Amino acid sequence: MKIFKYIFWILYRVWFYILVAIPILVLLPFLLISILKESWYPYFFKMARLWSKFILIGMGFQWRIERDEVPDIHKSYMFIANHTSMTDIMLMLVTVKNPFVFVGKKELSKMPLFGFFYKRTCILVDRDSLRSRHAVFEQAERRLKSGLSICIFPEGGVSDEDILLDQFKDGAFRLAINHNIPVVPITFADNKKRFSFDFFSGGPGKMRVHMHTFLSTNGLTLKDDCKALKTRSRDIILNQLQEFKTQNKSFR
């Protein structure tokens, strides 16, 4: 019986990458045009949302989103969430309608096809390079001035399987305070169970999302408030994860 599970998991992973590639190939001319100018990014973003829905539906995932507050489409925000799965990218794109730019690790730019567009539309960071981390702030400032939002997974990467929520890094909160934009904490409850980085795991099912009340940065300073904002944001997501867990609808 176990051998059939392993066969399913292998095919399920292969199917995921097929689903990633199909809409990119179908929309390729439009995607290429949309990245020619930075001002055309909102058009790319709309296609990215379609791409995400195609993948999640094709994988048999049903998302359910609860919102304590709804973002104003005409304002910029700092969207943050826990990071447990590659599907976090797709689910974030489905959850948020405001055009935003991911700040992510440069390693993903090496992925075939997906990496080509990832490199040209996201803000890439090499966490081992101080110069790269400084460049992130400059690029983020330019995008925010053009009316876009920013999305960062503040754990700085995918944590170990047995860690509920890793410690947060400062970058997202420094950017939010510097540019006086609200922080929007978002909790993904089931992504680790549905499609974790453990190859032999996962399967179709529910994906629950909770978008929490926004955290204002009005009047905050980096020196006095960055650490407190980071701690408060992490506590909100951690408490929600623990609540999901006690409801016996765990993401594990």
Secondary structure as UniProt FT lines:
FT   HELIX           2..26
FT   HELIX           28..34
FT   HELIX           38..40
FT   HELIX           41..58
FT   TURN            59..60
FT   STRAND          61..67
FT   TURN            73..74
FT   STRAND          78..81
FT   HELIX           87..95
FT   STRAND          100..105
FT   HELIX           106..110
FT   TURN            112..113
FT   HELIX           114..121
FT   STRAND          123..125
FT   TURN            127..128
FT   HELIX           130..145
FT   TURN            146..147
FT   STRAND          149..152
FT   TURN            154..155
FT   TURN            161..162
FT   HELIX           171..178
FT   TURN            179..180
FT   STRAND          183..188
FT   HELIX           191..195
FT   STRAND          205..211
FT   TURN            218..219
FT   HELIX           222..246
FT   TURN            247..248
//
